[in-house]
């Protein structure tokens, strides 16, 4: 995967945004956390980025991004042309390149029409470098709308069998029910992001290893995010975890963003951290 | 999506569902035209177990009724059965004239499907040695060929898949072979009228010889399948021995037994 960023005419010319869907099939694996972290990471590296919450009816992205008290209009308002994009987009206070398009909490997924979503993405594509689509769980309408126009897909998977199977199912849908598949274009580029990885439990055989998951899914691994308390803390305080430079999870997300942009970064946090004598002594 | 929740006109809930169901019913198979003799024997039977026959729907089977003999006395027969508490409601196996007579008595004409099934079942046994003849001839056909190439050969449809087949996806190679040079995930389904070749791990289902071609085979590099089948003869994962898992194998039918063999 390295090197594609410079090869890619779209990025060089910076004309149309690249649409990235964050998907998984299974719920609770870290899609919204990843969407927030990836969008923030891309924006911090100087790319104009917008992150869209597709989870209409169960909106959460605004909380994770810490902008829940600034929501006036939402994605569905824009689709229904009750508001224009500039009214609905919320600029992030920490990073000028980042915008959030929140979901509607009072509607359901049927409010997302293929034409409406296409129109909004088309409009955004001219002003931004990346559009990150935070998909709802499941394989129904909301999820298929989130992935339909995607150029790239990041499949968020936990190292356990049911999550792996659901990801696999999602990959099947990605390769058959997207705009690229329907119009016979170059297929969506698919990446695997393992989250909530706990090397100690892998060592004990309680959790699938990176290799196990890769063998089943045969995908390009874009990152491994270790299980970390900092993720929950970050979510609760509305700060994308990538901004927490001290935590392993924050570092791992920063690495993931770098890899997505074509940098060659070795994977970290795959091994159990060796505790030094002092550490053991003080932490117990 | 809407098809699954079809309701009647408007938004009223559906008032009925149309479904198919199979029932096991007693059949009265007439072997003789003599209605008097039938009446006598029926009377004796019913006397032994009157409760068994009460309000029991019955089908009249005419497949063994002597041809060219007297016609079936439907009014008499129906009256007789009703008299014993049975509910005659249909006939099967009759010829055109018999069916017309039955229809006149408002009896249903039932399909011959089951009759045929039992006939073929019986027929299979004596025909058993027959397939050995073409089987014996087969090696001579293959003589001189370096490998037993499937008979489908050139011109037959051939399907090649280069991307992984994911859980929930189905690939059907109609009329020919199917080759997959990627992984087949658990929950994926491969089907082919001919052979199936899988060069990645096979974790899903593979069904070769979908249209009953018993010569079809499955070849795979790494067998971890949930189910394998050739011409309807199948084995589930549980019945695949450990030593055959994760190794290259071929799967074929040998005398109606599905064999899995290391390559």
Interface residues (C-beta under 8 A of the other chain):
Chain A: X165 X168 X169 X171 X172 X173 X175 X176 X187 X215 X216 X217 X218
Chain B: X163 X164 X165 X166 X167 X168 X169 X182 X183 X185 X186 X187 X188 X200 X201 X203
